[in-house]
Amino acid sequence: MHCREYADLKKRPTKDAVKIIYDEFYRGKPAQQASLEIELINARIASDIYSLRTRAGLTRKQLARLAGTAPSVISRLEDADYPLGSLRLLQKIATALNRHVEFRFVFERRCPL
């Protein structure tokens, strides 16, 4: 969605719960927006680790052994409520899953949603 389209949407009343919550709790509040972004990243990484591990047919214990860490660490990383692990740990897990970690800095358009 482009910023212009979003501006048109915001003029109309909505029943979209996500938009209502975003507007009420996050719009115009940089600290809250940053916190939301971190939570979304944590959730994405947790989901990716779980999906890749299960597609590879590995248990948490097997992945932990391949990555040189403890099964409890894998369990915590697959939990979106747990803060992200170190980049080094994520690289070890990616290598164990025959992947690599890619981070990018992307231009922020300052357009919500």
N, C-alpha and C positions, 0 to 999 in steps of 0.2 A: 504494500500500500504506500502510495506517495504522500508527502506532507499535505499537498493540496486536497487529496481525497480525504485524508484524516480530518482536515479543517472543516470540510463539508459535513462529515459524519458528526462532528462534535456539535454542530448547530441543531441537530435533530435529537429528540429524546431517545434514549436507548433502554433496552431491557437486558443488555449483555452484562452479566454479573462481573466478568473480568474487567471490562472497561469501566464500570461504575467503581469498583474497588481501586483500580489504577488511578482514576481521576481523583478519588477521595483521599487516598493515602500516599500516592507517589508523585503525581503531577506537580511540577514546580518545587520539588523537595529533593535536591541533589543527593543528600546523605541517604535518604530512603531509596532513591533510584539506584544508587551504587550498591546498597545492601541487597536489593532485589536482583541486580545483575549478578552479584556473587552467588546468591542462592540458585539462580538459573544455571550458572556455570557448574556449580557443584552437582546439581541434579543431572545435568547432561553428562558429565564425566562419570558419575555413579552408574547411570544407565548404560553408558557405552562399555564400561568395564564389565558389568554384569552380562550384557549381551554378547560381547566378544568371548568372555570366558565360557558361557554356556554353549555358544555356537562351536567353540573349539572342543567341547565335550570334557572340559576340565572341572574338577572340584576346586573349592577355595584352597584346600590344602595343596593340591597339585600345582595350582598357579603360584601359590606362595613359595613353594619349593623352587619352581623355575625362576621366580623373580628374586629369590634370596631374602624373603621376608616371612613373617608369621601369618598364618591363616586369619588371625584376628584383624590384622592390618587390611587384608583383602576385604573382609567382612565390613569393616568401617568405611573403606573407600566405596563400597557398593551401596552404602547408606547415604542418601542425599542430605541427611541432616548433619553428617560429620564433615568438618572442614577438609578442604583439599589436602592431599599429601604433598610432599615436596616434589619438585620437578624431577629430581633424580629418581625417586621412587616410581613416579609415573612413567619415566623412560624405561626403567627395568621391567615394569609390567607390560608395557608396549612391546618391548623386545621379546619377552616370554610369549607374547601372543602374535609374534611375527608382524608387528606393526611399528610405527614410529609416532611420536607425539609432535603435533604441529600447532604452534601458537602464532597468531597474527594480530597485528595492530591494524584496526580498520577505522576508516574515517567515520566519525559519528555525525549524523545529519541533524541531531537535536530534534528529531521528530519521534514522538513516542509511538510505540506499537508499530 
